[in-house]
């Protein structure tokens, strides 16, 4: 449950600029506990970090329905 709160706090901050190694390891352990393999959990974390960095400057975009 504590890991979920840390994830929510990171989401509210809007970026992973201040993420620590312990937070990454905690998230990795949390993902593994859901049934993911160690490699799948790591890939999920790396993908999330890469997407966060790729779209960090685009947070102010507005969604429009077409």
C-alpha positions in Angstrom: 0.0 0.0 0.0 2.9 2.4 0.8 4.3 1.8 -2.7 1.1 2.9 -4.3 1.1 6.2 -2.3 4.7 6.9 -3.4 3.7 6.2 -7.0 0.7 8.6 -6.7 3.0 11.3 -5.1 5.4 10.9 -8.1 2.5 11.2 -10.5 1.3 14.4 -8.8 4.8 15.9 -9.0 4.7 15.5 -12.8 8.1 14.1 -13.3 10.7 11.8 -12.0 13.4 14.5 -11.4 13.7 13.7 -7.8 13.2 9.9 -7.8 15.7 8.0 -5.7 17.3 4.5 -6.2 15.2 3.3 -3.2 12.0 4.4 -4.8 12.9 2.6 -8.0 13.8 -0.6 -6.1 10.5 -0.3 -4.2 8.5 0.0 -7.4 10.4 -2.9 -8.9 9.6 -5.1 -5.9 6.0 -3.9 -6.0 5.7 -4.8 -9.7 7.3 -8.2 -9.1 4.8 -8.9 -6.3 2.0 -8.6 -8.9 3.3 -11.6 -10.8 5.7 -9.9 -13.3 9.1 -11.4 -13.7 12.1 -9.4 -12.6 12.9 -8.5 -16.3 9.3 -7.5 -17.0 9.2 -5.3 -13.9 12.4 -3.6 -14.9 11.2 -3.1 -18.5 8.0 -1.5 -17.2 10.0 0.9 -15.0 12.5 1.8 -17.8 9.6 2.3 -20.2 7.8 4.6 -17.8 10.9 6.7 -17.1 11.6 7.0 -20.9 8.0 8.1 -21.6 8.1 10.6 -18.7 11.3 12.1 -20.0 10.1 12.1 -23.7 6.9 13.9 -22.8 8.1 16.1 -19.9 7.8 19.3 -22.0 4.4 18.5 -23.3 2.4 18.5 -20.1 0.6 21.7 -20.9 -1.0 20.3 -24.1 -4.8 20.3 -24.2 -6.7 17.3 -25.4 -9.2 18.0 -28.1 -12.0 15.7 -29.4 -12.2 15.4 -33.2 
